[in-house]
Amino acid sequence: MATMMNVYLKKVFQKTVLINNHLFKKHLLLTNATFSMAMGIAGDLVQQHYEILTKGEDKWKPVRTFHMSAAGLTTGVLSHYWYIIIDLFIPGSSFRAVVKKVLYDQILFSPVNLTVYFGTVAVLEGSLKQLKEELIEKGTKIYTAEWIIWPPAQFINFYILPLRYRVFFDNFISFGFDIYSPYVKYKCKLKSEINDES
C-alpha cells in the first residue's frame, strides 16, 4: 500500500514539475499575459456583479469586460518585460537591490503601467481625447492606493521569488486593483463630466 502511494505521489510530483516547466519556463510570456488577462476579466466580473446587486445596474456589460481583459493583457505583457529589464539593470536580491527595485517599480513603472491600462481602454472606447484628464484624476486615485499595497508586496516579490513567478504573484496581489480599477474607471466621474451635468 505504501509503495503504491509513493508511486502515485511521484507521478503527481513529476506531472507538477512538467506543468511548471511548461508554463513558467517554456511559455512564460504567454502564461503571464494569459493570467493578467484572466485577472482583468475576473476583477471586472466581480465589480459588475457588485454593481448589479447593490446599485441596481441593469445587466452585465460584456464589452466593458472585454476592455478590462485587453487592459489586463497589455499590462501583463508590459509587466513581463519590466521584470526582465529591472533585473538586468539592478541584479541580485540584496536588501539594497530590492529597495532600489521597489522604488523604481513604484515611482517609474507604476505610472507607465497606469498609462497603458487607461490608454488601452481609451483606444478601445474611442475616447483618447479624455485620456489625459482620466490619467490625472482617475489614475491618481489608483496610484495613491497603490502606495499602500505595492511597496511591501513588491519587496516580497523581488526578495523571495525568482523572475519567472513575479507576474504570477503580481496578478494575485493586484486582484483587488482589478476590482477597484473598473470602479474608478466607470463609476468615478471626471470634473468636466460633473460640470456638464450642472
C-alpha positions as CSV (number, residue, x, y, z in Angstrom):
1,M,0.0,0.0,0.0
2,A,2.8,2.4,0.9
3,T,4.6,1.6,-2.3
4,M,1.5,2.3,-4.4
5,M,1.1,5.7,-2.6
6,N,4.8,6.5,-3.2
7,V,4.5,5.7,-6.9
8,Y,1.3,7.8,-7.1
9,L,2.9,10.8,-5.3
10,K,6.0,10.5,-7.5
11,K,3.8,10.7,-10.7
12,V,1.9,13.7,-9.3
13,F,5.2,15.4,-8.5
14,Q,6.6,14.7,-11.9
15,K,3.4,16.0,-13.6
16,T,3.5,19.1,-11.5
17,V,7.2,19.8,-12.4
18,L,6.3,19.2,-16.1
19,I,3.4,21.7,-16.0
20,N,5.5,24.2,-14.0
21,N,8.3,24.0,-16.6
22,H,5.8,24.3,-19.5
23,L,4.1,27.4,-18.0
24,F,6.8,29.2,-16.2
25,K,9.8,28.5,-18.4
26,K,9.0,27.4,-21.9
27,H,5.9,29.7,-22.4
28,L,6.4,32.4,-19.8
29,L,5.3,35.4,-21.8
30,L,2.1,33.6,-22.8
31,T,1.5,32.4,-19.2
32,N,2.0,36.0,-17.9
33,A,-0.2,37.6,-20.5
34,T,-3.0,35.0,-20.0
35,F,-3.0,35.2,-16.2
36,S,-3.1,39.0,-16.4
37,M,-6.0,39.0,-18.9
38,A,-7.9,36.4,-16.8
39,M,-7.5,38.6,-13.7
40,G,-8.7,41.6,-15.6
41,I,-11.8,39.6,-16.6
42,A,-12.4,38.3,-13.1
43,G,-11.9,41.7,-11.4
44,D,-14.4,43.3,-13.8
45,L,-16.9,40.5,-13.3
46,V,-16.8,40.9,-9.5
47,Q,-17.2,44.6,-9.8
48,Q,-20.1,44.4,-12.3
49,H,-21.8,41.7,-10.2
50,Y,-21.5,44.0,-7.1
51,E,-22.9,46.9,-9.1
52,I,-25.9,44.8,-10.3
53,L,-26.6,43.6,-6.7
54,T,-26.2,46.9,-4.9
55,K,-26.7,49.7,-7.3
56,G,-29.5,48.3,-9.5
57,E,-27.5,48.2,-12.7
58,D,-29.5,46.5,-15.4
59,K,-27.2,43.8,-16.6
60,W,-23.7,42.6,-17.3
61,K,-21.8,44.6,-19.9
62,P,-19.6,42.2,-21.9
63,V,-17.9,45.0,-23.9
64,R,-16.7,46.5,-20.6
65,T,-15.3,43.1,-19.5
66,F,-13.6,42.7,-22.9
67,H,-12.0,46.2,-22.4
68,M,-10.7,45.1,-19.0
69,S,-9.4,41.9,-20.4
70,A,-7.5,43.8,-23.1
71,A,-6.1,46.2,-20.4
72,G,-5.0,43.1,-18.4
73,L,-3.4,41.6,-21.4
74,T,-1.4,44.8,-22.3
75,T,-0.3,45.5,-18.7
76,G,0.6,41.8,-18.3
77,V,2.9,41.8,-21.3
78,L,4.4,45.1,-20.1
79,S,5.0,43.7,-16.6
80,H,6.6,40.6,-18.1
81,Y,9.3,42.7,-19.8
82,W,9.6,45.2,-16.9
83,Y,10.6,42.4,-14.5
84,I,13.3,41.2,-17.0
85,I,14.6,44.8,-17.6
86,I,14.8,45.7,-13.9
87,D,16.7,42.5,-13.1
88,L,19.2,43.4,-15.8
89,F,19.8,46.9,-14.5
90,I,19.6,46.1,-10.8
91,P,20.8,42.5,-10.4
92,G,20.5,40.4,-7.3
93,S,18.3,40.3,-4.3
94,S,20.3,42.0,-1.6
95,F,18.4,44.4,0.7
96,R,19.8,47.4,-1.1
97,A,19.0,46.0,-4.6
98,V,15.5,45.1,-3.6
99,V,14.8,48.5,-2.1
100,K,16.0,50.1,-5.4
101,K,13.8,47.8,-7.4
102,V,10.8,48.6,-5.2
103,L,11.3,52.4,-5.6
104,Y,11.9,52.2,-9.4
105,D,8.8,49.9,-9.7
106,Q,6.6,52.3,-7.7
107,I,7.9,55.6,-9.0
108,L,8.8,54.8,-12.6
109,F,6.9,51.7,-13.7
110,S,3.6,52.2,-11.9
111,P,2.7,55.4,-13.7
112,V,3.7,53.8,-17.0
113,N,1.6,50.8,-16.3
114,L,-1.4,53.0,-15.4
115,T,-1.0,54.9,-18.6
116,V,-1.0,51.7,-20.6
117,Y,-4.1,50.5,-18.7
118,F,-6.1,53.7,-19.3
119,G,-4.6,54.1,-22.8
120,T,-5.7,50.6,-23.8
121,V,-9.3,51.2,-22.7
122,A,-9.3,54.7,-24.3
123,V,-8.2,53.2,-27.6
124,L,-10.9,50.5,-27.4
125,E,-13.6,53.0,-26.4
126,G,-12.5,55.7,-28.9
127,S,-12.1,58.2,-26.0
128,L,-8.5,59.3,-26.5
129,K,-9.5,62.9,-26.1
130,Q,-10.2,62.5,-22.4
131,L,-7.2,60.2,-21.7
132,K,-5.1,62.9,-20.1
133,E,-7.9,64.0,-17.8
134,E,-8.6,60.4,-16.8
135,L,-4.9,59.8,-16.1
136,I,-4.7,62.9,-13.9
137,E,-8.0,62.4,-12.0
138,K,-8.7,58.6,-12.0
139,G,-5.1,57.4,-12.4
140,T,-4.1,59.5,-9.4
141,K,-6.8,57.7,-7.3
142,I,-5.4,54.3,-8.2
143,Y,-1.8,55.4,-7.9
144,T,-2.4,56.7,-4.4
145,A,-4.0,53.4,-3.3
146,E,-1.1,51.5,-4.9
147,W,1.4,53.2,-2.4
148,I,-0.3,51.3,0.4
149,I,-0.2,47.8,-1.2
150,W,2.6,47.6,-3.7
151,P,5.8,48.5,-1.9
152,P,5.5,45.7,0.7
153,A,4.2,43.3,-1.9
154,Q,7.0,44.1,-4.3
155,F,9.6,43.8,-1.6
156,I,8.4,40.2,-1.2
157,N,8.3,39.7,-4.9
158,F,11.8,41.0,-5.6
159,Y,13.4,39.5,-2.5
160,I,11.9,36.0,-2.5
161,L,10.6,35.0,-5.9
162,P,12.5,34.0,-9.0
163,L,11.9,36.2,-12.0
164,R,9.6,33.6,-13.7
165,Y,7.0,33.8,-10.9
166,R,6.8,37.6,-10.4
167,V,4.0,38.4,-12.8
168,F,2.0,35.5,-11.5
169,F,2.5,36.8,-7.9
170,D,1.8,40.3,-9.1
171,N,-1.6,39.2,-10.5
172,F,-2.8,37.7,-7.2
173,I,-1.8,40.8,-5.3
174,S,-3.4,43.0,-7.9
175,F,-6.8,41.2,-7.9
176,G,-8.1,43.9,-5.5
177,F,-6.9,46.5,-8.0
178,D,-8.6,44.5,-10.8
179,I,-11.8,45.1,-8.9
180,Y,-11.1,48.7,-7.9
181,S,-9.8,49.9,-11.2
182,P,-13.1,49.3,-13.2
183,Y,-14.9,51.0,-10.4
184,V,-12.7,54.1,-10.7
185,K,-12.7,53.9,-14.5
186,Y,-16.5,53.6,-14.9
187,K,-18.1,55.0,-11.7
188,C,-15.9,58.0,-10.7
189,K,-16.9,61.0,-12.8
190,L,-14.4,63.4,-14.2
191,K,-14.6,67.0,-13.1
192,S,-15.6,68.0,-16.7
193,E,-18.5,65.5,-16.6
194,I,-19.7,66.9,-13.3
195,N,-19.5,70.4,-14.7
196,D,-21.5,69.4,-17.8
197,E,-24.3,68.0,-15.6
198,S,-24.6,71.3,-13.6
